[in-house]
């Protein structure tokens, strides 16, 4: 179930880097702002399809705001950072770099994430304590 007032982070469920980012965000999400779903999950596919997002072009992280707004690539990463205490200022400062430059760096990391961090055979299964943070 998707909660109306929560931001949803769609992530590559088999990517070790992406799973690490999810764990990082969960630990620092003191205001309980975010919910999570793998891009490969039924809800992930539904949410991207509803918004016309081509996951063959964007396959690493997407932030969906309540309503219809969504962010991809470096914008998604920076918007997530703005929602985490201690990272708001850094995220805001990084917005001074043009999106094209930020996305070049983002795409470079995204292209190499499996080579550098590896990947799992299947999507992460949240522990019972974290289950409420994931949408289904």
N, C-alpha and C positions, 0 to 999 in steps of 0.2 A: 504494500500500500504506500502511495506517495503522499507525504504530509504537505499540505498547502504552503506552510510558511518556512519550509526547509530548503536549503540549496542542495542540489544533488550533484555529486562528483561522479561522473562516469569515467571508468579507468579500464585499462587493458588488464583483464583478470589473470592472464598468464605471465605477465611481465614482472620480474622480481623488483625492478626499480619502481614501477607503479604501485606494487603492493607495499613497498617500503614507504612511499609517499603517503599512502592511505594510513598506515600505522602512525606516521609522523603527524598527520593532520588530526587523527583521532585523539592522540595524546595531548594536543594543544588546543583542541576545540572546546574551550572552557564554557562558551555560551551555547553549546549544543546547536550550532548553526547548520552543520553539514550532515547529509546522508550519502550513502555510497551504493553504487551498483556497477557490476562489470559490464563493459560494452557488449560482451558476448552473451550476457544474460537476456532472458525474454524481456524484462522491463527495460534494459539498456537498449535493445533493438527497437522496442516500441517508442521510447522517448526520442531516439535519434530519428526514427522514421517520421514521427509527428512533426518534427521541426525541419525536416528535409535535409538532415546532415548526412553527407556521404562518408561513411566510415571507411571507405577504401582510401580516402584522402586524409581523414583525421582519425587516427586509430590509437591515440595514446591517452589523452585526457580532455574532458569536456565538462564545463561547469554550467549547470542549468539553474537559473534563478527562478523563484516562484513566478508564475505567469508564463510568458513566452520568451523571455530573454535568455540567451545562452552565450557562453564565451568558449573559445577554442585556443589551443596552442599557448603562446606566452600570455595572452590576455587571461586565459583560464587560470594559469599558474599564479599570476599576480593578483587576480581577484580572490583566489583562495587565500593567498598570503595576507591580503587586507582583512580577512575575516579571522585571523589568528593573532592573539595578543602577542606582542613582541616582534611581529613581522609586518605590521601595518605600515610603518615608516619606510622600511626597506622596499616593500612592494610599491608604495607610492613614488619613491625615488626612482625606481627602475622604469616607471612609466615615462620618464623624460627621454629615454631612448626610443627612436622611431620603431613602430610595430614591425616594419620590414626587417630591421636589424635584429630585433628581439626574436622574431620568428625564424630567422636563419639559424641562430644559436639553438633555439628550441628544436627545430627540425634536425639539426646535426645530432643532438643528444637522442632524439626519438628514433632516428635511423639506426643508431648504434647501441640502443639500450639492451637488446638481446645479447649482442656480442660482449658488451662490457659487464652486464649484470646477470645475464642468463634468463631463462624462462622456465615456467612450470609446465607440466603436462596438462593440468586442469586449473580452473579458477580457484582462488582462495576460498576456503569455507570458514566463515567467521565463527569464533568461539561463542558459546551461549551468552557470555557477558556482553559481547559486541553485536549480537544479532539485531538488536533494536536500531543500530546505526545503519543497517543495510535495508534497502527497499526491495520488495519482491512483488 
